[in-house]
Amino acid sequence: MGAEVMGLRSQWDTGRLPDLIGLLARLILGIVLIWAGVSKVTHPAVSAQAVRAYQILPYDFADYVGYALPVLEILIGLLLVAGLLTRWSAAVGGLLMLAFIIGISWVWAHGYSLDCGCFGGGGTIAASQTQYPLEILRDVGLAACAGWLVARPSTSYSLDHRLFG
């Protein structure tokens, strides 16, 4: 009896735990991306305005990014939650997080006072309302979720596992 329990514990520790960590990373990153996209998709002009406020991209290109970003976030989020094309979806999600970290760092370094626009809104705010360190920390955590999934895309309860073994 003791050996059976030890065998199950060993299997749990070495085999199942990374899959469950991957599931958690997938769900966290996916749900946050869906939430961010849904909060912006019905107001694309506001999303474009938020991207322009960063003053990184050329004006017209910032508009395209602002209109496309919510749709991309929702698509990547849905793929992650479903566990479909996990490595690819996580790579795109990770690149988005890297872009957001760079953007927030850029405005912080240049002394701009912006709402990040990550979950709708965006634009100029009072300097006392900025939360750049927390926003960067959040995105670093989400990038870590993406990194885990790129390195180890096999997760519990994924369509990848069901469809591709």
N, C-alpha and C positions, 0 to 999 in steps of 0.2 A: 504494500500500500504506500509506504513512504517513497519508494523509488518511482511509483507512478506519479505521485504529487510532484516530486522533484523533476521528473521528465516534463510534466505539463508546465511547471514554472519555468524551466529552462527554455522550452519552446516559446512560451509567452515572452520571456525576456529578450530572446534573440530574434525571433521571427515576426511576431505580431506587433511589437511595440513600434518599430520604424514605420510599419504600415499605418498604424493609428496616428502617429505624429504627422505622417503625410496627409492623412485624411483631415486632421485638424488644420494643417497649413493650407490645404486646398480650400476648405470651407471658409477659413478666415479671409484669405486673399480674395476668393471668389465673391463672398458676400459683400465685402467692402467695395469691390469694383462694381458690383451690381448696384449697390446703394448709391455710390458716387454717380454712376451713369444715369440711373433713374431720376436722381434729383436734378439733373441738368437737361435731360433729353427733351423735356416739354418746353424748355426755354432756351433754344439754341443761340439766339442773339445774345442773351446774357452770358452764356458759356463762352461765346466768341469774345465778348467784351472782357471777360475775366482773363482770357489768354492774352489779349492785347495789352492789358494792364501790366503784365510782366515786362514789357518792352524788351523782349529778347528776340522775337521773331519779326520779320517784316510784316507790316500791317495786314496786307491781304492774305498772306500765308497763315497768320495768326487766326484770321477768320475761318479758314478751312479747318485748321486744327480744332478750333472751338466747336465747330459744327460736327466734326467727325469723332471727336474724343468721347462723348457720352455713348455713342453707338458702339465704339470699340470697347469701352469699359464694360458695357452690358454683355457683349458677345464673349469677351474673354472670361468675365465672371461666370457666365452660364456654363461655358466649357469646363471651367475649374470645378464648379459645384457638381456637375455631372461626372467629372473625372474622365473627360473625353479629350484626347490629344493633350494630355496633362503636361508633358515636358515642353511642348511648343507653347501652350497657353501660359504656363508659368514663366517661360522665357520672355514672352511679350509683356506679361504682367510685371515682371522684374524690370524690364526696360522702361515701362511706364513709371514705376516707382523711382528709378534712377533719374529719369527726366524731371519728375516732380521734386526730388531732392535737390537737383541742380537748379531748378527754377526758384524754389523757395530760398535756397542759399544765395542765389543771384540778387533777389530783391532785398534780402536782409543785408547783404554786403553793400548794396547801393543805397541803403537807407530809405527804401520805399516802405510805405505803410499800407500793405494790402491784405485783404482777406484772401486766403489762398484760392478760394473758389472750388475747392475739392468736392464739396457736397452742395453745390449750387451757390448762388450769389457771386461774390468776387468783387474786385474793385477796391478803391481807396477807403481806408478806415483810419481812425485815430491811432497814433503810434502806440498808445497804451493798450490797444485792443489786439495787437499782433501777438501771435503765438508760434513764432518760427521754430524755436527749439522743440516744442511738443510736436509740431507738424513734421519736422524732419525726423524726429525719433519714431513717430508713427510709421512714416514711410520706410525707414530703415528696418523696422520690424516686419513690415509687409514684404520688403525686398528679401529679408532672410527667409520668409515663408517661400517665396519664389525660388530662391537659391536651393533650398532643401528639395523642392519638387523638380527642379532641373537636374539635380544630382541623383535624386531617387524618386522617379515619377510613379513607381508602383505604390499604390495606396489601397486601403480598404474601401469597399463599396464604390468602385469606379467602373464606368463603362469601358474604359480601356481594358481592364482585367476581364470583363465579361466578353468583349468583342475580340480581343487580340491575345488573350491568355496570360 
